Amino acid sequence: MVSGVLMSIRPTYSAAIFAGTKTVELRRRRPSFDAGTRVLVYSTSPSQHVEGVFEVGGVLGAEPSVLWEEVKDRAGVDRATFDAYFAGCELAYAIEVVRPRRVRPQKLPIRPPQSYQFLRARQHAHRALLRLAYG
């Protein structure tokens, strides 16, 4: 069955993903999807539309200081921003962004997720979004 993930990302970071300057997406919790998953990027306020898609290359996880050394040139943030985001976390995660591509901006037919949500072809509201991801 065709599936994918809809992920909310701030406009500054989604723009950097599609410009190729941010090749990992940082998360405080380990995502429950694997390499090869298609991720539709929902650019949050003020943009509020689906901006593009990428494939997950893998998910890296480590103590924040260790992860920083691995992703500092790919994260699209400075050290202070990284440290503030992961303050209080024992583990930090980075989703590797592979083959990002823009799509024609689209409003969501569903409520946007706070972090991410799975999309499944059997759910009518998800089908158009999956066509974007696999188009």
N, CA, C and O atoms as a printed pandas DataFrame, in Angstrom:
     atom_number atom_name residue_name chain_id  residue_number  x_coord  y_coord  z_coord
0              1         N          MET        A               1    0.847   -1.178    0.000
1              2        CA          MET        A               1    0.000    0.000    0.000
2              3         C          MET        A               1    0.896    1.246    0.000
3              4         O          MET        A               1    1.883    1.311    0.732
4              5         N          VAL        A               2    0.542    2.214   -0.818
5              6        CA          VAL        A               2    1.287    3.458   -0.901
6              7         C          VAL        A               2    1.071    4.265    0.377
7              8         O          VAL        A               2   -0.057    4.420    0.846
8              9         N          SER        A               3    2.157    4.767    0.924
9             10        CA          SER        A               3    2.049    5.610    2.105
10            11         C          SER        A               3    3.174    6.629    2.084
11            12         O          SER        A               3    4.108    6.534    1.287
12            13         N          GLY        A               4    3.069    7.582    2.955
13            14        CA          GLY        A               4    4.075    8.620    3.074
14            15         C          GLY        A               4    3.860    9.347    4.382
15            16         O          GLY        A               4    3.077    8.922    5.231
16            17         N          VAL        A               5    4.575   10.460    4.528
17            18        CA          VAL        A               5    4.504   11.240    5.750
18            19         C          VAL        A               5    4.322   12.710    5.376
19            20         O          VAL        A               5    4.954   13.208    4.445
20            21         N          LEU        A               6    3.466   13.382    6.104
21            22        CA          LEU        A               6    3.301   14.831    5.987
22            23         C          LEU        A               6    4.005   15.436    7.192
23            24         O          LEU        A               6    3.660   15.132    8.334
24            25         N          MET        A               7    5.002   16.301    6.940
25            26        CA          MET        A               7    5.793   16.863    8.026
26            27         C          MET        A               7    5.714   18.383    8.011
27            28         O          MET        A               7    5.886   19.011    6.966
28            29         N          SER        A               8    5.454   18.967    9.172
29            30        CA          SER        A               8    5.434   20.420    9.327
30            31         C          SER        A               8    6.852   20.919    9.597
31            32         O          SER        A               8    7.542   20.425   10.489
32            33         N          ILE        A               9    7.273   21.911    8.804
33            34        CA          ILE        A               9    8.606   22.497    8.929
34            35         C          ILE        A               9    8.460   24.008    8.773
35            36         O          ILE        A               9    7.704   24.476    7.922
36            37         N          ARG        A              10    9.175   24.762    9.586
37            38        CA          ARG        A              10    9.139   26.218    9.492
38            39         C          ARG        A              10    9.627   26.676    8.113
39            40         O          ARG        A              10   10.521   26.057    7.535
40            41         N          PRO        A              11    9.040   27.763    7.583
41            42        CA          PRO        A              11    9.373   28.212    6.219
42            43         C          PRO        A              11   10.867   28.439    5.972
43            44         O          PRO        A              11   11.364   28.108    4.896
44            45         N          THR        A              12   11.578   28.987    6.929
45            46        CA          THR        A              12   13.020   29.213    6.762
46            47         C          THR        A              12   13.746   27.903    6.494
47            48         O          THR        A              12   14.623   27.830    5.634
48            49         N          TYR        A              13   13.374   26.876    7.235
49            50        CA          TYR        A              13   14.042   25.592    7.099
50            51         C          TYR        A              13   13.580   24.834    5.863
51            52         O          TYR        A              13   14.390   24.167    5.218
52            53         N          SER        A              14   12.304   24.919    5.519
53            54        CA          SER        A              14   11.850   24.245    4.299
54            55         C          SER        A              14   12.498   24.886    3.071
55            56         O          SER        A              14   12.862   24.185    2.127
56            57         N          ALA        A              15   12.642   26.204    3.079
57            58        CA          ALA        A              15   13.325   26.879    1.960
58            59         C          ALA        A              15   14.766   26.401    1.845
59            60         O          ALA        A              15   15.260   26.188    0.738
60            61         N          ALA        A              16   15.441   26.232    2.970
61            62        CA          ALA        A              16   16.827   25.759    2.960
62            63         C          ALA        A              16   16.921   24.313    2.455
63            64         O          ALA        A              16   17.888   23.956    1.782
64            65         N          ILE        A              17   15.935   23.493    2.772
65            66        CA          ILE        A              17   15.913   22.117    2.269
66            67         C          ILE        A              17   15.863   22.131    0.747
67            68         O          ILE        A              17   16.622   21.417    0.093
68            69         N          PHE        A              18   14.969   22.945    0.181
69            70        CA          PHE        A              18   14.803   22.939   -1.272
70            71         C          PHE        A              18   15.879   23.748   -1.998
71            72         O          PHE        A              18   16.022   23.646   -3.216
72            73         N          ALA        A              19   16.631   24.546   -1.248
73            74        CA          ALA        A              19   17.798   25.230   -1.810
74            75         C          ALA        A              19   19.033   24.331   -1.751
75            76         O          ALA        A              19   20.057   24.638   -2.361
76            77         N          GLY        A              20   18.936   23.223   -1.019
77            78        CA          GLY        A              20   20.039   22.283   -0.911
78            79         C          GLY        A              20   21.056   22.616    0.169
79            80         O          GLY        A              20   22.097   21.964    0.261
80            81         N          THR        A              21   20.767   23.631    0.994
81            82        CA          THR        A              21   21.710   24.022    2.045
82            83         C          THR        A              21   21.435   23.338    3.386
83            84         O          THR        A              21   22.260   23.399    4.297
84            85         N          LYS        A              22   20.295   22.698    3.501
85            86        CA          LYS        A              22   19.929   21.955    4.713
86            87         C          LYS        A              22   19.618   20.529    4.268
87            88         O          LYS        A              22   18.606   20.287    3.610
88            89         N          THR        A              23   20.475   19.600    4.621
89            90        CA          THR        A              23   20.296   18.226    4.154
90            91         C          THR        A              23   19.962   17.251    5.273
91            92         O          THR        A              23   19.933   16.038    5.061
92            93         N          VAL        A              24   19.708   17.784    6.468
93            94        CA          VAL        A              24   19.147   16.990    7.562
94            95         C          VAL        A              24   18.082   17.830    8.259
95            96         O          VAL        A              24   18.242   19.038    8.431
96            97         N          GLU        A              25   17.009   17.184    8.651
97            98        CA          GLU        A              25   15.938   17.831    9.410
98            99         C          GLU        A              25   16.038   17.339   10.839
99           100         O          GLU        A              25   16.006   16.134   11.086
100          101         N          LEU        A              26   16.159   18.252   11.773
101          102        CA          LEU        A              26   16.376   17.917   13.181
102          103         C          LEU        A              26   15.054   17.665   13.901
103          104         O          LEU        A              26   14.059   18.349   13.660
104          105         N          ARG        A              27   15.063   16.676   14.784
105          106        CA          ARG        A              27   13.882   16.347   15.580
106          107         C          ARG        A              27   14.292   15.934   16.982
107          108         O          ARG        A              27   15.339   15.319   17.185
108          109         N          ARG        A              28   13.445   16.285   17.950
109          110        CA          ARG        A              28   13.693   15.952   19.362
110          111         C          ARG        A              28   13.286   14.515   19.685
111          112         O          ARG        A              28   13.775   13.934   20.654
112          113         N          ARG        A              29   12.412   13.954   18.894
113          114        CA          ARG        A              29   11.969   12.570   19.095
114          115         C          ARG        A              29   12.293   11.755   17.851
115          116         O          ARG        A              29   12.268   12.265   16.731
116          117         N          ARG        A              30   12.597   10.476   18.068
117          118        CA          ARG        A              30   12.920    9.626   16.924
118          119         C          ARG        A              30   11.678    9.415   16.071
119          120         O          ARG        A              30   10.640    8.983   16.572
120          121         N          PRO        A              31   11.786    9.719   14.787
121          122        CA          PRO        A              31   10.647    9.466   13.898
122          123         C          PRO        A              31   10.425    7.963   13.746
123          124         O          PRO        A              31   11.373    7.179   13.783
124          125         N          SER        A              32    9.186    7.577   13.578
125          126        CA          SER        A              32    8.867    6.149   13.464
126          127         C          SER        A              32    8.687    5.754   12.001
127          128         O          SER        A              32    7.747    5.039   11.654
128          129         N          PHE        A              33    9.588    6.220   11.153
129          130        CA          PHE        A              33    9.617    5.789    9.757
130          131         C          PHE        A              33   11.066    5.583    9.352
131          132         O          PHE        A              33   11.986    6.032   10.036
132          133         N          ASP        A              34   11.256    4.903    8.240
133          134        CA          ASP        A              34   12.589    4.452    7.863
134          135         C          ASP        A              34   13.090    5.102    6.580
135          136         O          ASP        A              34   12.399    5.906    5.955
136          137         N          ALA        A              35   14.296    4.733    6.211
137          138        CA          ALA        A              35   14.882    5.175    4.950
138          139         C          ALA        A              35   13.950    4.811    3.798
139          140         O          ALA        A              35   13.313    3.757    3.806
140          141         N          GLY        A              36   13.880    5.693    2.816
141          142        CA          GLY        A              36   13.026    5.464    1.658
142          143         C          GLY        A              36   11.633    6.064    1.777
143          144         O          GLY        A              36   10.927    6.184    0.776
144          145         N          THR        A              37   11.231    6.440    2.977
145          146        CA          THR        A              37    9.918    7.050    3.176
146          147         C          THR        A              37    9.854    8.375    2.430
147          148         O          THR        A              37   10.810    9.149    2.457
148          149         N          ARG        A              38    8.749    8.638    1.773
149          150        CA          ARG        A              38    8.524    9.927    1.109
150          151         C          ARG        A              38    7.914   10.884    2.123
151          152         O          ARG        A              38    6.944   10.551    2.803
152          153         N          VAL        A              39    8.496   12.076    2.215
153          154        CA          VAL        A              39    8.030   13.092    3.153
154          155         C          VAL        A              39    7.544   14.307    2.375
155          156         O          VAL        A              39    8.308   14.929    1.638
156          157         N          LEU        A              40    6.271   14.639    2.545
157          158        CA          LEU        A              40    5.727   15.884    2.009
158          159         C          LEU        A              40    5.989   16.976    3.021
159          160         O          LEU        A              40    5.698   16.811    4.206
160          161         N          VAL        A              41    6.536   18.088    2.567
161          162        CA          VAL        A              41    6.894   19.182    3.456
162          163         C          VAL        A              41    5.782   20.224    3.469
163          164         O          VAL        A              41    5.482   20.853    2.455
164          165         N          TYR        A              42    5.178   20.389    4.649
165          166        CA          TYR        A              42    4.194   21.445    4.867
166          167         C          TYR        A              42    4.932   22.605    5.515
167          168         O          TYR        A              42    5.445   22.484    6.627
168          169         N          SER        A              43    4.981   23.727    4.813
169          170        CA          SER        A              43    5.635   24.923    5.325
170          171         C          SER        A              43    4.639   25.661    6.218
171          172         O          SER        A              43    3.575   26.083    5.765
172          173         N          THR        A              44    5.000   25.809    7.489
173          174        CA          THR        A              44    4.082   26.369    8.475
174          175         C          THR        A              44    3.872   27.869    8.269
175          176         O          THR        A              44    4.368   28.446    7.301
176          177         N          SER        A              45    3.146   28.483    9.169
177          178        CA          SER        A              45    2.787   29.899    9.092
178          179         C          SER        A              45    4.033   30.770    8.943
179          180         O          SER        A              45    5.022   30.518    9.630
180          181         N          PRO        A              46    4.028   31.748    8.103
181          182        CA          PRO        A              46    2.880   32.297    7.389
182          183         C          PRO        A              46    2.599   31.648    6.032
183          184         O          PRO        A              46    1.581   31.964    5.416
184          185         N          SER        A              47    3.463   30.753    5.543
185          186        CA          SER        A              47    3.268   30.142    4.216
186          187         C          SER        A              47    2.021   29.273    4.162
187          188         O          SER        A              47    1.141   29.489    3.329
188          189         N          GLN        A              48    1.948   28.307    5.039
189          190        CA          GLN        A              48    0.809   27.399    5.193
190          191         C          GLN        A              48    0.412   26.674    3.908
191          192         O          GLN        A              48   -0.743   26.720    3.482
192          193         N          HIS        A              49    1.394   26.004    3.300
193          194        CA          HIS        A              49    1.099   25.166    2.147
194          195         C          HIS        A              49    2.151   24.061    2.017
195          196         O          HIS        A              49    3.233   24.144    2.597
196          197         N          VAL        A              50    1.812   23.037    1.252
197          198        CA          VAL        A              50    2.763   21.986    0.930
198          199         C          VAL        A              50    3.706   22.559   -0.111
199          200         O          VAL        A              50    3.274   23.078   -1.140
200          201         N          GLU        A              51    4.989   22.461    0.164
201          202        CA          GLU        A              51    5.994   23.106   -0.677
202          203         C          GLU        A              51    6.802   22.122   -1.507
203          204         O          GLU        A              51    7.299   22.479   -2.575
204          205         N          GLY        A              52    6.941   20.889   -1.033
205          206        CA          GLY        A              52    7.751   19.927   -1.765
206          207         C          GLY        A              52    7.785   18.580   -1.091
207          208         O          GLY        A              52    7.022   18.295   -0.168
208          209         N          VAL        A              53    8.697   17.756   -1.581
209          210        CA          VAL        A              53    8.810   16.386   -1.098
210          211         C          VAL        A              53   10.286   15.993   -1.077
211          212         O          VAL        A              53   11.086   16.493   -1.868
212          213         N          PHE        A              54   10.633   15.094   -0.164
213          214        CA          PHE        A              54   11.958   14.488   -0.180
214          215         C          PHE        A              54   11.843   13.049    0.287
215          216         O          PHE        A              54   10.819   12.635    0.831
216          217         N          GLU        A              55   12.909   12.294    0.066
217          218        CA          GLU        A              55   12.991   10.928    0.563
218          219         C          GLU        A              55   13.903   10.907    1.779
219          220         O          GLU        A              55   14.856   11.681    1.868
220          221         N          VAL        A              56   13.603   10.024    2.703
221          222        CA          VAL        A              56   14.437    9.861    3.888
222          223         C          VAL        A              56   15.620    8.970    3.527
223          224         O          VAL        A              56   15.438    7.842    3.067
224          225         N          GLY        A              57   16.826    9.479    3.736
225          226        CA          GLY        A              57   18.027    8.691    3.492
226          227         C          GLY        A              57   18.351    7.797    4.674
227          228         O          GLY        A              57   18.946    6.732    4.511
228          229         N          GLY        A              58   17.965    8.223    5.847
229          230        CA          GLY        A              58   18.203    7.493    7.084
230          231         C          GLY        A              58   17.896    8.409    8.246
231          232         O          GLY        A              58   17.660    9.602    8.057
232          233         N          VAL        A              59   17.897    7.864    9.439
233          234        CA          VAL        A              59   17.667    8.653   10.644
234          235         C          VAL        A              59   18.873    8.452   11.568
235          236         O          VAL        A              59   19.183    7.333   11.978
236          237         N          LEU        A              60   19.536    9.552   11.879
237          238        CA          LEU        A              60   20.684    9.521   12.774
238          239         C          LEU        A              60   20.226    9.866   14.177
239          240         O          LEU        A              60   19.348   10.709   14.354
240          241         N          GLY        A              61   20.801    9.236   15.157
241          242        CA          GLY        A              61   20.458    9.538   16.538
242          243         C          GLY        A              61   21.683    9.439   17.424
243          244         O          GLY        A              61   22.475    8.504   17.301
244          245         N          ALA        A              62   21.837   10.408   18.319
245          246        CA          ALA        A              62   22.987   10.420   19.233
246          247         C          ALA        A              62   22.742   11.461   20.312
247          248         O          ALA        A              62   21.769   12.213   20.258
248          249         N          GLU        A              63   23.634   11.494   21.290
249          250        CA          GLU        A              63   23.595   12.589   22.248
250          251         C          GLU        A              63   23.762   13.885   21.451
251          252         O          GLU        A              63   24.481   13.902   20.452
252          253         N          PRO        A              64   23.110   14.968   21.879
253          254        CA          PRO        A              64   23.172   16.202   21.086
254          255         C          PRO        A              64   24.580   16.650   20.694
255          256         O          PRO        A              64   24.795   17.032   19.544
256          257         N          SER        A              65   25.532   16.613   21.605
257          258        CA          SER        A              65   26.891   17.077   21.267
258          259         C          SER        A              65   27.545   16.190   20.209
259          260         O          SER        A              65   28.304   16.676   19.370
260          261         N          VAL        A              66   27.252   14.909   20.249
261          262        CA          VAL        A              66   27.796   13.974   19.260
262          263         C          VAL        A              66   27.117   14.191   17.907
263          264         O          VAL        A              66   27.781   14.227   16.872
264          265         N          LEU        A              67   25.798   14.334   17.924
265          266        CA          LEU        A              67   25.072   14.563   16.676
266          267         C          LEU        A              67   25.517   15.869   16.026
267          268         O          LEU        A              67   25.660   15.934   14.805
268          269         N          TRP        A              68   25.739   16.911   16.831
269          270        CA          TRP        A              68   26.190   18.188   16.281
270          271         C          TRP        A              68   27.450   18.002   15.439
271          272         O          TRP        A              68   27.546   18.541   14.337
272          273         N          GLU        A              69   28.399   17.253   15.947
273          274        CA          GLU        A              69   29.652   17.040   15.209
274          275         C          GLU        A              69   29.402   16.332   13.882
275          276         O          GLU        A              69   30.124   16.559   12.911
276          277         N          GLU        A              70   28.393   15.486   13.837
277          278        CA          GLU        A              70   28.086   14.735   12.620
278          279         C          GLU        A              70   27.310   15.557   11.597
279          280         O          GLU        A              70   27.465   15.348   10.394
280          281         N          VAL        A              71   26.467   16.498   12.064
281          282        CA          VAL        A              71   25.560   17.190   11.130
282          283         C          VAL        A              71   25.761   18.702   11.036
283          284         O          VAL        A              71   25.015   19.364   10.315
284          285         N          LYS        A              72   26.730   19.263   11.729
285          286        CA          LYS        A              72   26.853   20.722   11.820
286          287         C          LYS        A              72   26.937   21.416   10.470
287          288         O          LYS        A              72   26.484   22.554   10.347
288          289         N          ASP        A              73   27.497   20.774    9.459
289          290        CA          ASP        A              73   27.608   21.387    8.137
290          291         C          ASP        A              73   26.382   21.134    7.270
291          292         O          ASP        A              73   26.303   21.627    6.145
292          293         N          ARG        A              74   25.416   20.361    7.794
293          294        CA          ARG        A              74   24.232   20.002    7.004
294          295         C          ARG        A              74   22.917   20.426    7.651
295          296         O          ARG        A              74   21.859   20.320    7.030
296          297         N          ALA        A              75   22.975   20.905    8.893
297          298        CA          ALA        A              75   21.757   21.145    9.672
298          299         C          ALA        A              75   21.040   22.453    9.346
299          300         O          ALA        A              75   19.850   22.589    9.631
300          301         N          GLY        A              76   21.740   23.406    8.760
301          302        CA          GLY        A              76   21.100   24.679    8.426
302          303         C          GLY        A              76   20.834   25.574    9.620
303          304         O          GLY        A              76   20.027   26.501    9.540
304          305         N          VAL        A              77   21.518   25.298   10.743
305          306        CA          VAL        A              77   21.385   26.120   11.953
306          307         C          VAL        A              77   22.767   26.302   12.569
307          308         O          VAL        A              77   23.685   25.528   12.298
308          309         N          ASP        A              78   22.907   27.330   13.398
309          310        CA          ASP        A              78   24.167   27.519   14.107
310          311         C          ASP        A              78   24.142   26.722   15.414
311          312         O          ASP        A              78   23.114   26.161   15.794
312          313         N          ARG        A              79   25.272   26.683   16.082
313          314        CA          ARG        A              79   25.398   25.872   17.297
314          315         C          ARG        A              79   24.443   26.336   18.395
315          316         O          ARG        A              79   23.853   25.506   19.087
316          317         N          ALA        A              80   24.284   27.650   18.565
317          318        CA          ALA        A              80   23.401   28.164   19.624
318          319         C          ALA        A              80   21.957   27.733   19.375
319          320         O          ALA        A              80   21.263   27.345   20.315
320          321         N          THR        A              81   21.498   27.793   18.137
321          322        CA          THR        A              81   20.134   27.371   17.789
322          323         C          THR        A              81   19.973   25.879   18.019
323          324         O          THR        A              81   18.961   25.435   18.561
324          325         N          PHE        A              82   20.960   25.109   17.610
325          326        CA          PHE        A              82   20.954   23.657   17.808
326          327         C          PHE        A              82   20.853   23.322   19.295
327          328         O          PHE        A              82   20.011   22.523   19.705
328          329         N          ASP        A              83   21.719   23.939   20.096
329          330        CA          ASP        A              83   21.735   23.673   21.538
330          331         C          ASP        A              83   20.422   24.071   22.207
331          332         O          ASP        A              83   19.930   23.358   23.081
332          333         N          ALA        A              84   19.859   25.193   21.806
333          334        CA          ALA        A              84   18.589   25.639   22.392
334          335         C          ALA        A              84   17.468   24.660   22.037
335          336         O          ALA        A              84   16.633   24.343   22.884
336          337         N          TYR        A              85   17.446   24.184   20.800
337          338        CA          TYR        A              85   16.402   23.254   20.359
338          339         C          TYR        A              85   16.476   21.936   21.128
339          340         O          TYR        A              85   15.447   21.375   21.505
340          341         N          PHE        A              86   17.687   21.445   21.359
341          342        CA          PHE        A              86   17.840   20.150   22.015
342          343         C          PHE        A              86   18.078   20.249   23.526
343          344         O          PHE        A              86   18.421   19.247   24.154
344          345         N          ALA        A              87   17.907   21.422   24.115
345          346        CA          ALA        A              87   18.095   21.590   25.556
346          347         C          ALA        A              87   17.197   20.610   26.313
347          348         O          ALA        A              87   15.994   20.530   26.061
348          349         N          GLY        A              88   17.793   19.873   27.236
349          350        CA          GLY        A              88   17.044   18.923   28.047
350          351         C          GLY        A              88   16.855   17.556   27.416
351          352         O          GLY        A              88   16.279   16.669   28.046
352          353         N          CYS        A              89   17.322   17.359   26.189
353          354        CA          CYS        A              89   17.179   16.063   25.514
354          355         C          CYS        A              89   18.411   15.202   25.736
355          356         O          CYS        A              89   19.539   15.684   25.633
356          357         N          GLU        A              90   18.196   13.944   26.038
357          358        CA          GLU        A              90   19.315   13.011   26.144
358          359         C          GLU        A              90   19.771   12.557   24.766
359          360         O          GLU        A              90   20.957   12.314   24.542
360          361         N          LEU        A              91   18.818   12.444   23.845
361          362        CA          LEU        A              91   19.119   12.038   22.474
362          363         C          LEU        A              91   18.558   13.063   21.501
363          364         O          LEU        A              91   17.520   13.677   21.749
364          365         N          ALA        A              92   19.268   13.237   20.387
365          366        CA          ALA        A              92   18.844   14.139   19.315
366          367         C          ALA        A              92   18.812   13.328   18.020
367          368         O          ALA        A              92   19.548   12.352   17.870
368          369         N          TYR        A              93   17.949   13.741   17.084
369          370        CA          TYR        A              93   17.774   12.986   15.841
370          371         C          TYR        A              93   17.880   13.907   14.636
371          372         O          TYR        A              93   17.509   15.080   14.684
372          373         N          ALA        A              94   18.396   13.338   13.558
373          374        CA          ALA        A              94   18.499   14.063   12.291
374          375         C          ALA        A              94   18.003   13.147   11.180
375          376         O          ALA        A              94   18.492   12.029   11.018
376          377         N          ILE        A              95   17.036   13.628   10.424
377          378        CA          ILE        A              95   16.486   12.888    9.291
378          379         C          ILE        A              95   17.262   13.334    8.052
379          380         O          ILE        A              95   17.272   14.519    7.718
380          381         N          GLU        A              96   17.907   12.396    7.378
381          382        CA          GLU        A              96   18.671   12.734    6.180
382          383         C          GLU        A              96   17.724   12.989    5.010
383          384         O          GLU        A              96   16.870   12.164    4.685
384          385         N          VAL        A              97   17.899   14.153    4.387
385          386        CA          VAL        A              97   17.063   14.591    3.266
386          387         C          VAL        A              97   17.735   14.175    1.961
387          388         O          VAL        A              97   18.867   14.572    1.681
388          389         N          VAL        A              98   17.027   13.370    1.162
389          390        CA          VAL        A              98   17.543   12.890   -0.118
390          391         C          VAL        A              98   16.564   13.279   -1.221
391          392         O          VAL        A              98   15.351   13.173   -1.046
392          393         N          ARG        A              99   17.086   13.723   -2.338
393          394        CA          ARG        A              99   16.310   14.078   -3.537
394          395         C          ARG        A              99   15.138   15.027   -3.255
395          396         O          ARG        A              99   14.002   14.722   -3.618
396          397         N          PRO        A             100   15.397   16.159   -2.622
397          398        CA          PRO        A             100   14.294   17.100   -2.402
398          399         C          PRO        A             100   13.835   17.701   -3.725
399          400         O          PRO        A             100   14.650   17.970   -4.608
400          401         N          ARG        A             101   12.540   17.909   -3.856
401          402        CA          ARG        A             101   12.012   18.585   -5.047
402          403         C          ARG        A             101   10.794   19.400   -4.661
403          404         O          ARG        A             101    9.980   18.996   -3.830
404          405         N          ARG        A             102   10.699   20.534   -5.276
405          406        CA          ARG        A             102    9.548   21.406   -5.041
406          407         C          ARG        A             102    8.345   20.889   -5.813
407          408         O          ARG        A             102    8.484   20.231   -6.844
408          409         N          VAL        A             103    7.171   21.195   -5.299
409          410        CA          VAL        A             103    5.918   20.940   -6.008
410          411         C          VAL        A             103    5.158   22.258   -6.067
411          412         O          VAL        A             103    5.482   23.209   -5.356
412          413         N          ARG        A             104    4.147   22.299   -6.921
413          414        CA          ARG        A             104    3.306   23.491   -6.963
414          415         C          ARG        A             104    2.665   23.649   -5.590
415          416         O          ARG        A             104    2.041   22.713   -5.088
416          417         N          PRO        A             105    2.812   24.835   -4.970
417          418        CA          PRO        A             105    2.264   25.026   -3.611
418          419         C          PRO        A             105    0.781   24.657   -3.545
419          420         O          PRO        A             105   -0.017   25.044   -4.398
420          421         N          GLN        A             106    0.440   23.894   -2.500
421          422        CA          GLN        A             106   -0.929   23.423   -2.326
422          423         C          GLN        A             106   -1.368   23.621   -0.881
423          424         O          GLN        A             106   -0.607   23.384    0.057
424          425         N          LYS        A             107   -2.592   24.054   -0.727
425          426        CA          LYS        A             107   -3.193   24.107    0.608
426          427         C          LYS        A             107   -3.518   22.684    1.028
427          428         O          LYS        A             107   -3.732   21.810    0.188
428          429         N          LEU        A             108   -3.552   22.461    2.319
429          430        CA          LEU        A             108   -3.851   21.131    2.839
430          431         C          LEU        A             108   -5.351   20.876    2.909
431          432         O          LEU        A             108   -6.107   21.757    3.317
432          433         N          PRO        A             109   -5.794   19.676    2.516
433          434        CA          PRO        A             109   -7.203   19.319    2.679
434          435         C          PRO        A             109   -7.496   18.777    4.077
435          436         O          PRO        A             109   -8.632   18.423    4.391
436          437         N          ILE        A             110   -6.461   18.717    4.909
437          438        CA          ILE        A             110   -6.579   18.208    6.279
438          439         C          ILE        A             110   -5.891   19.186    7.214
439          440         O          ILE        A             110   -5.179   20.087    6.771
440          441         N          ARG        A             111   -6.105   19.006    8.503
441          442        CA          ARG        A             111   -5.430   19.845    9.491
442          443         C          ARG        A             111   -3.944   19.492    9.521
443          444         O          ARG        A             111   -3.595   18.312    9.557
444          445         N          PRO        A             112   -3.065   20.495    9.507
445          446        CA          PRO        A             112   -1.633   20.185    9.506
446          447         C          PRO        A             112   -1.184   19.574   10.835
447          448         O          PRO        A             112   -1.688   19.936   11.898
448          449         N          PRO        A             113   -0.237   18.650   10.760
449          450        CA          PRO        A             113    0.260   18.037   11.993
450          451         C          PRO        A             113    1.208   18.982   12.724
451          452         O          PRO        A             113    1.829   19.847   12.105
452          453         N          GLN        A             114    1.317   18.819   14.024
453          454        CA          GLN        A             114    2.268   19.614   14.787
454          455         C          GLN        A             114    3.695   19.197   14.429
455          456         O          GLN        A             114    4.571   20.049   14.286
456          457         N          SER        A             115    3.929   17.910   14.287
457          458        CA          SER        A             115    5.244   17.413   13.901
458          459         C          SER        A             115    5.136   16.691   12.551
459          460         O          SER        A             115    5.558   17.220   11.522
460          461         N          TYR        A             116    4.571   15.485   12.565
461          462        CA          TYR        A             116    4.330   14.760   11.315
462          463         C          TYR        A             116    3.163   13.810   11.500
463          464         O          TYR        A             116    2.756   13.497   12.618
464          465         N          GLN        A             117    2.631   13.356   10.355
465          466        CA          GLN        A             117    1.542   12.385   10.385
466          467         C          GLN        A             117    1.678   11.476    9.177
467          468         O          GLN        A             117    2.108   11.906    8.107
468          469         N          PHE        A             118    1.308   10.221    9.356
469          470        CA          PHE        A             118    1.349    9.265    8.259
470          471         C          PHE        A             118    0.189    9.516    7.312
471          472         O          PHE        A             118   -0.914    9.867    7.731
472          473         N          LEU        A             119    0.465    9.328    6.017
473          474        CA          LEU        A             119   -0.554    9.429    4.979
474          475         C          LEU        A             119   -0.746    8.032    4.392
475          476         O          LEU        A             119    0.220    7.328    4.096
476          477         N          ARG        A             120   -2.004    7.648    4.230
477          478        CA          ARG        A             120   -2.293    6.326    3.697
478          479         C          ARG        A             120   -3.312    6.429    2.568
479          480         O          ARG        A             120   -4.282    7.181    2.660
480          481         N          ALA        A             121   -3.081    5.670    1.512
481          482        CA          ALA        A             121   -3.911    5.747    0.308
482          483         C          ALA        A             121   -5.369    5.384    0.572
483          484         O          ALA        A             121   -6.257    5.841   -0.148
484          485         N          ARG        A             122   -5.622    4.583    1.577
485          486        CA          ARG        A             122   -7.015    4.176    1.823
486          487         C          ARG        A             122   -7.856    5.316    2.413
487          488         O          ARG        A             122   -9.083    5.219    2.457
488          489         N          GLN        A             123   -7.205    6.393    2.866
489          490        CA          GLN        A             123   -7.939    7.534    3.410
490          491         C          GLN        A             123   -8.098    8.588    2.318
491          492         O          GLN        A             123   -7.114    9.109    1.793
492          493         N          HIS        A             124   -9.334    8.888    1.988
493          494        CA          HIS        A             124   -9.654    9.767    0.868
494          495         C          HIS        A             124   -8.898   11.098    0.924
495          496         O          HIS        A             124   -8.336   11.523   -0.085
496          497         N          ALA        A             125   -8.875   11.746    2.059
497          498        CA          ALA        A             125   -8.229   13.057    2.185
498          499         C          ALA        A             125   -6.725   12.988    1.957
499          500         O          ALA        A             125   -6.100   14.009    1.669
500          501         N          HIS        A             126   -6.138   11.818    2.079
501          502        CA          HIS        A             126   -4.693   11.660    1.909
502          503         C          HIS        A             126   -4.285   11.390    0.464
503          504         O          HIS        A             126   -3.123   11.597    0.115
504          505         N          ARG        A             127   -5.200   10.938   -0.382
505          506        CA          ARG        A             127   -4.847   10.492   -1.729
506          507         C          ARG        A             127   -4.204   11.587   -2.574
507          508         O          ARG        A             127   -3.201   11.333   -3.240
508          509         N          ALA        A             128   -4.752   12.784   -2.563
509          510        CA          ALA        A             128   -4.179   13.876   -3.371
510          511         C          ALA        A             128   -2.772   14.217   -2.895
511          512         O          ALA        A             128   -1.901   14.519   -3.710
512          513         N          LEU        A             129   -2.544   14.173   -1.601
513          514        CA          LEU        A             129   -1.221   14.461   -1.057
514          515         C          LEU        A             129   -0.229   13.363   -1.476
515          516         O          LEU        A             129    0.923   13.660   -1.792
516          517         N          LEU        A             130   -0.662   12.129   -1.479
517          518        CA          LEU        A             130    0.214   11.048   -1.901
518          519         C          LEU        A             130    0.550   11.138   -3.388
519          520         O          LEU        A             130    1.652   10.778   -3.803
520          521         N          ARG        A             131   -0.400   11.618   -4.185
521          522        CA          ARG        A             131   -0.099   11.825   -5.623
522          523         C          ARG        A             131    1.013   12.839   -5.785
523          524         O          ARG        A             131    1.862   12.689   -6.665
524          525         N          LEU        A             132    1.026   13.877   -4.947
525          526        CA          LEU        A             132    2.121   14.854   -4.963
526          527         C          LEU        A             132    3.454   14.181   -4.609
527          528         O          LEU        A             132    4.472   14.413   -5.261
528          529         N          ALA        A             133    3.428   13.359   -3.582
529          530        CA          ALA        A             133    4.653   12.713   -3.111
530          531         C          ALA        A             133    5.230   11.750   -4.137
531          532         O          ALA        A             133    6.449   11.607   -4.233
532          533         N          TYR        A             134    4.376   11.092   -4.901
533          534        CA          TYR        A             134    4.835   10.086   -5.834
534          535         C          TYR        A             134    4.731   10.540   -7.297
535          536         O          TYR        A             134    5.066    9.796   -8.219
536          537         N          GLY        A             135    4.251   11.802   -7.489
537          538        CA          GLY        A             135    4.053   12.357   -8.833
538          539         C          GLY        A             135    5.281   12.416   -9.608
539          540         O          GLY        A             135    5.266   12.860  -10.756
